[in-house]
Amino acid sequence: MKKILFAALLMLAPLSMMAQKFGHFNSNEIGNAMPEYTTAMNELQTLAKQYEDDQKRMQDELQKKADEFQKEQANLLENVRARREQELNDLYQRYQQSLQDNQQAFEKARVEKLQVINEKITNAVKKIGDAGGYVYIMDVSVTGIPAFVNPKFSTDITVELKKELGI
């Protein structure tokens, strides 16, 4: 009797696995289709251009002062030469600090803008997952993680996700 019950359970186990629903989507495709993504990318390009222009301006000023110093260096008194060298060093340090600050500010802005978009996608995926009774929904666009999605056992929810997001 135990053998018959065990055999029946083994036969039903694959059926219970089949009853579970799995889904997948491509967040790159979803994100690129969102108006918020286009807006965020345009804002980030504008910010990058602003930072680039600021750096170029500072670099040009530094180069101009270095060229002037190079021309006059031989004719300067020792104390004036030392002061001008220190001014050039200070200007170079401000340039380097500005470059680092701008990179950090840009990265922070990028993370903040994309986080809002990612949260919106995540919330929509959760809503679809709950409503559809999915056990697992996988983002197939995540790089660095080997993934295999068998379309026989996983539903592509990309269209449904776009609909949920209004795109």
N, C-alpha and C positions, 0 to 999 in steps of 0.2 A: 504494500500500500504506500509506504514511504517513497519507494522508487517511482511509482506512478505519479505521486504528487510532485516530487522533485522534477520529473520529466515535464510535467505540465507547466510548472513554473519556469523552467528553462525555455519552453516554447513561447510563453507569454512575455518573457523579458524583452525580446526584440520588439514586440508590439508596443510595449510601454515606452521603449526608447523612441519609436516612430511617432508616438503621440506627442512628444515634446516638440515645441516649435523653436526653430533657430532662424535668425535673420542676419542680414548684412547690408551695409551701405558704404558709399564712398564719400567721406566728409569733404574731400577736395572738390568733388563735383558739386556737392551741396553748397559749400562755402563760396565757391566762385560764382554760383548762381544768385547768391543773396545780395540785394542792393546795399546792405550794411557793409559787406565785404568790399565792394567797389568804393564806397565812400571812405572806408577806413584806409584802403590802399592809396587813394588820392590824397587824403590828409597826411599819410606817412610820407608820400613822395614830396609833398609841399614842405613838410618839416625837414626832410633830408636835404632838400635844395637850400633851405634857409641855413641849416648848419654848414653845408658845403660852402655857401657864399661867405659866411662868417669866417670860416677857416681860411678861405682864399684871401680874404681881406687882411687877416692877421699875418698870413704867410707873406703877402706882398709887402706889408709894412716892415716885417722882420728882414726881408731880403733887401729892401731899400736902405734901411739903417745899417745893415751889414756892409753893403756896397759903399756907402758914404764913409763908414769907419775904415774900410780897407783903403780907400783913396787918401784919407787924411792921417792915417795911423803914424806914418813916418814923421810928420810935422807936429805931432801933438806932444805936449809936456807929459811926463810920466804919470802925474796924478790925474790929468784929464783923460789920458789914454785908459788908465785903470778904471776910472768912473764910467767911461763909455763902454768898456768891455763888460762891466757889471750891469749896465743898462741893457746891453744886448742879451746877456745871460738871463736877466729877469724877464725880458720880453719873450725869449725862447721858452722859459719855464711857464709863463702865462699861456703861450700858444699850446704847449703840450698839455697843460691842465684843461684848457678849453676843449681840446680835441677829446680828451678822456671824458669830460663832463658831457659833451654833446653826444658821444657814443652811448653813455649810460642813459641819458635822457631819452634818446631815440629808442633804445631797447625797452625802456620802461613804457613809453607810449605805445610801442608795437605790442607788447604783452597785454597792456590794458585794453587796447582796441580789439585784439583777437580773442581775448578772454570773454568779452561780452558775446561775441559771435559763437564761440565754442559752448558757452552756457546755454544759449538759445537752442543750438543743435542738440545738446545733451538733454535738455528738458523735453524737446519734441520726441527724441528717441525713447525716453522713459515713458512718455505718454502713449506712444505707439506700442511699446513693449507691454505695458500694463493692459491696454485695451485689447491687444491681439493675443495675449497669453504667451508671449515669447519667453523662453527660458534664458536665451542669450542672444544679443544682437552685437555683431562684430563690425568694426570699422576696417574695411579692407585697404584703406589708403595709408594706414599707419606704417611708417617705414621702420626698418630695423627689427621688426617682429615677423618671422616667417609665418605666413598664413596660407591656409588652403581652405577654400569654401567650395563645398560640393553643392552645385545648384539643385541636385535631387533632394537634398535634405535641408537646405537653407533658402529662405525667401529673401529676395532683394527688395528692401523697403525704401529704396531711394525715391521712387515716384511718390509713395505715400508720405515720405518725410518732406519732400518738396511741397506737397499739398498742405501738410500740417504747418509748414513755415510760411505758406502763402506765396510761394515762388513757382 
